[in-house]
């Protein structure tokens, strides 16, 4: 459990994925039955909840838990795949509330931890609030503030430290070096793979590549990531130089565990985007401010961007990088990734004709 402070209000929060039975019992005792469940708008939509204007700025939807709820009922509500044509009984007649700033921040926190976006929230009141304050003073409960969480999010994207680099000859480009940049707040490492010679006076050939353990390392046929990575190395080497930014944003930003959960949902019939939504995530949770910051630290302001994804162009331009042109990255369609590739093209505009 974490105490979250915001101005004159404070909340006790707990990520549902990390809640054993005793934590739920303690939250229920402290809140005297006033516990609320915060879900993302995506999961609320999947459940068929009529949340109306209840959604907050961070996409948070708050539900008042009904009397007699159980741990099993909560997990059924949060984690069970939902047939689009048959909404679950667990979601019927649930009251949705306007999302507080505490609810919005709590949802942001669990997403940062790559946990399923479902969090239990109670606004601290009365004698129980005093009890929680004592536990905070003893160090039994962590306390953070809303501004601290916001500062963490901003610093993770824009405050980077260049922590190491070395020559790493590759089979397709012997003249290559890896430069590691670490987020000052999160400790997460991103890698700039600098191939050949870079001339910052001309547009630099750049590929933004989000880490993909299954595709990049093991050659998974469920995606085109590994093939695109190897194709990009070869293309940049052939062009004489450029940069691959290898970003720690596995699974379109939802993390490895949730990516595998999404794969399981795809095997149940959901497409790649719907699977993310079932888990409570957006179609794509990635952010690219960190990529722009790395390029600026490498003295690169103008690029030819290697991508099939128009969203990357918009994100980089909004972060101050000039996109002189786009170069497509071809990928092979196979029986295992055909639906994945088609859905990306039809639903989010990926360009696959090059």
CORZIFEN-V931410 format. One record per residue. RES is the residue in three letters. PHI is phi in whole degrees, -180 to 180 (* if undefined). NEAR is the number of other C-alpha atoms within 10 Angstrom. D_CENTER is the distance of its C-alpha to the mean C-alpha in whole Angstrom. Layout:
BEGIN
((RES;PHI;NEAR;D_CENTER) (RES;PHI;NEAR;D_CENTER))
END
This chain:
BEGIN
((UNK;*;19;22) (UNK;-132;18;21) (UNK;-91;23;23) (UNK;-117;24;21) (UNK;-105;20;24) (UNK;-148;15;24) (UNK;64;8;27) (UNK;-89;5;30) (UNK;-117;12;27) (UNK;-149;21;26) (UNK;-135;23;24) (UNK;-104;25;23) (UNK;-130;26;20) (UNK;-152;22;19) (UNK;-68;23;16) (UNK;-60;23;17) (UNK;-62;15;16) (UNK;-107;12;18) (UNK;-100;16;21) (UNK;-72;10;24) (UNK;-58;10;27) (UNK;-67;9;29) (UNK;-69;14;26) (UNK;-62;18;26) (UNK;-63;14;30) (UNK;-67;12;29) (UNK;-63;21;27) (UNK;-65;15;29) (UNK;-66;13;32) (UNK;-64;21;31) (UNK;-84;20;30) (UNK;53;11;33) (UNK;83;16;32) (UNK;-99;16;30) (UNK;-71;21;26) (UNK;-122;22;23) (UNK;-111;23;20) (UNK;-109;30;17) (UNK;-118;27;15) (UNK;-81;28;13) (UNK;-61;24;15) (UNK;-65;22;13) (UNK;-69;25;15) (UNK;-61;26;18) (UNK;-64;16;19) (UNK;-61;20;18) (UNK;-79;24;21) (UNK;78;17;23) (UNK;-74;19;23) (UNK;-88;15;25) (UNK;-87;18;23) (UNK;51;10;24) (UNK;-95;11;24) (UNK;-71;18;22) (UNK;-64;22;19) (UNK;-89;19;18) (UNK;-62;12;16) (UNK;-88;16;13) (UNK;78;20;13) (UNK;-93;30;15) (UNK;-123;31;18) (UNK;-101;28;20) (UNK;-118;24;23) (UNK;-84;15;26) (UNK;-71;18;27) (UNK;-77;14;30) (UNK;-60;8;33) (UNK;82;7;33) (UNK;-66;11;29) (UNK;-133;14;29) (UNK;-61;14;26) (UNK;-64;9;26) (UNK;-64;11;26) (UNK;-61;16;23) (UNK;-67;13;21) (UNK;-63;14;23) (UNK;-69;19;21) (UNK;-91;26;18) (UNK;-116;15;18) (UNK;-84;14;20) (UNK;-57;17;20) (UNK;-112;17;21) (UNK;-67;13;24) (UNK;-56;13;24) (UNK;-97;7;27) (UNK;-146;9;28) (UNK;-72;14;26) (UNK;-71;17;26) (UNK;-62;9;29) (UNK;-61;14;27) (UNK;-92;17;25) (UNK;-71;12;29) (UNK;64;10;30) (UNK;-80;14;27) (UNK;-86;14;27) (UNK;-100;22;25) (UNK;-117;18;25) (UNK;-63;16;24) (UNK;-74;22;21) (UNK;-81;18;21) (UNK;-62;19;20) (UNK;-66;25;19) (UNK;-65;29;18) (UNK;-62;22;15) (UNK;-69;23;15) (UNK;-61;30;14) (UNK;-66;27;12) (UNK;-60;21;10) (UNK;-64;19;11) (UNK;-71;18;10) (UNK;-68;21;6) (UNK;-60;17;7) (UNK;-85;12;9) (UNK;59;15;7) (UNK;-100;20;10) (UNK;-58;23;10) (UNK;-71;27;10) (UNK;-149;29;14) (UNK;-140;26;16) (UNK;-90;25;20) (UNK;-134;29;21) (UNK;-138;23;25) (UNK;-76;20;26) (UNK;-66;22;29) (UNK;-148;14;32) (UNK;61;9;36) (UNK;-63;10;37) (UNK;-65;14;34) (UNK;-64;17;32) (UNK;-64;12;35) (UNK;-62;12;34) (UNK;-65;20;30) (UNK;-60;17;32) (UNK;-66;13;34) (UNK;-67;15;31) (UNK;-65;15;29) (UNK;-61;11;32) (UNK;-80;10;33) (UNK;86;10;29) (UNK;-82;13;29) (UNK;-129;15;26) (UNK;-75;14;23) (UNK;-122;18;23) (UNK;-132;13;21) (UNK;-113;16;21) (UNK;-57;18;19) (UNK;-62;13;20) (UNK;-64;13;19) (UNK;-65;17;15) (UNK;-64;14;15) (UNK;-64;12;17) (UNK;-62;17;15) (UNK;-61;16;12) (UNK;-68;14;14) (UNK;-68;16;16) (UNK;-62;19;13) (UNK;-95;20;13) (UNK;-124;18;16) (UNK;-108;17;18) (UNK;-118;23;19) (UNK;-121;15;22) (UNK;-81;17;23) (UNK;-107;11;24) (UNK;180;11;26) (UNK;-157;14;27) (UNK;-161;10;29) (UNK;-74;13;31) (UNK;-134;16;29) (UNK;-62;13;32) (UNK;-109;13;30) (UNK;-62;10;32) (UNK;-97;16;31) (UNK;-162;19;32) (UNK;-69;13;34) (UNK;-90;17;33) (UNK;-139;23;29) (UNK;-133;20;28) (UNK;-104;20;25) (UNK;-121;20;24) (UNK;-101;20;21) (UNK;-117;24;19) (UNK;-114;19;18) (UNK;-66;20;16) (UNK;-66;17;18) (UNK;-98;16;16) (UNK;-94;15;14) (UNK;78;12;16) (UNK;-77;14;13) (UNK;-100;17;15) (UNK;-122;23;15) (UNK;-122;23;18) (UNK;-98;23;20) (UNK;-97;22;23) (UNK;-96;24;26) (UNK;-108;28;28) (UNK;66;18;32) (UNK;-101;15;33) (UNK;-114;18;31) (UNK;-118;12;33) (UNK;-71;13;31) (UNK;-80;10;34) (UNK;-122;13;33) (UNK;-59;19;30) (UNK;-95;23;28) (UNK;-74;26;26) (UNK;-133;27;22) (UNK;-120;25;20) (UNK;-92;20;16) (UNK;-126;22;15) (UNK;-81;21;11) (UNK;-54;24;12) (UNK;-143;26;14) (UNK;-56;15;16) (UNK;-67;19;17) (UNK;-86;18;18) (UNK;-69;18;19) (UNK;-93;11;21) (UNK;-106;10;22) (UNK;71;15;23) (UNK;-54;17;21) (UNK;-90;18;23) (UNK;-78;18;20) (UNK;-141;23;18) (UNK;-109;22;19) (UNK;-64;22;17) (UNK;-60;22;20) (UNK;-64;18;23) (UNK;-65;21;21) (UNK;-63;22;21) (UNK;-68;12;24) (UNK;-63;16;26) (UNK;-67;25;24) (UNK;-58;24;26) (UNK;-65;16;29) (UNK;-65;18;29) (UNK;-69;23;28) (UNK;-62;21;31) (UNK;-64;14;33) (UNK;-81;13;33) (UNK;101;14;34) (UNK;164;21;31) (UNK;165;27;27) (UNK;-137;30;24) (UNK;-107;22;21) (UNK;-93;25;17) (UNK;-96;21;16) (UNK;-98;23;12) (UNK;-79;18;10) (UNK;-136;20;7) (UNK;-55;20;8) (UNK;65;22;8) (UNK;55;20;7) (UNK;92;23;3) (UNK;-102;25;4) (UNK;91;20;7) (UNK;-63;18;10) (UNK;-59;14;12) (UNK;-69;20;10) (UNK;-63;21;10) (UNK;-68;13;14) (UNK;-62;14;14) (UNK;-65;24;13) (UNK;-60;18;16) (UNK;-60;13;18) (UNK;-65;20;18) (UNK;-63;18;18) (UNK;-69;11;22) (UNK;-90;11;22) (UNK;119;12;23) (UNK;-79;20;19) (UNK;-82;19;18) (UNK;-62;19;15) (UNK;-79;19;13) (UNK;-62;21;15) (UNK;-63;25;14) (UNK;-60;27;10) (UNK;-65;22;12) (UNK;-58;24;14) (UNK;-76;26;12) (UNK;103;23;11) (UNK;-102;25;8) (UNK;-70;21;8) (UNK;-54;19;10) (UNK;-146;15;7) (UNK;-98;15;4) (UNK;-74;17;5) (UNK;-128;15;8) (UNK;-120;20;12) (UNK;-59;19;14) (UNK;-64;23;14) (UNK;-65;24;15) (UNK;-63;23;18) (UNK;-65;22;19) (UNK;-63;25;19) (UNK;-61;19;21) (UNK;-64;14;23) (UNK;-68;14;24) (UNK;-94;16;25) (UNK;63;13;28) (UNK;-115;22;26) (UNK;-119;19;26) (UNK;-123;22;27) (UNK;-138;23;25) (UNK;-101;19;26) (UNK;-92;25;22) (UNK;-87;23;22) (UNK;-163;23;20) (UNK;-107;21;20) (UNK;-110;19;17) (UNK;-59;13;19) (UNK;-63;15;15) (UNK;-68;17;15) (UNK;-62;20;19) (UNK;-62;13;18) (UNK;-65;16;15) (UNK;-69;21;18) (UNK;-64;15;21) (UNK;-70;13;19) (UNK;-98;14;19) (UNK;95;14;22) (UNK;-98;21;22) (UNK;-85;17;25) (UNK;-96;18;25) (UNK;-74;13;28) (UNK;-164;13;27) (UNK;-118;17;25) (UNK;-123;14;26) (UNK;-69;15;25) (UNK;-119;21;24) (UNK;-66;17;25) (UNK;-145;18;24) (UNK;-88;13;26) (UNK;-91;17;26) (UNK;-129;13;27) (UNK;-60;9;27) (UNK;-85;12;24) (UNK;-116;15;22) (UNK;-59;15;24) (UNK;-67;17;22) (UNK;-57;18;19) (UNK;-67;21;20) (UNK;-64;16;22) (UNK;-63;16;19) (UNK;-62;18;17) (UNK;-69;16;21) (UNK;-79;10;22) (UNK;-96;10;19) (UNK;-126;15;17) (UNK;79;14;20) (UNK;-62;17;19) (UNK;-101;17;23) (UNK;-116;18;24) (UNK;-98;10;28) (UNK;-119;9;28))
END
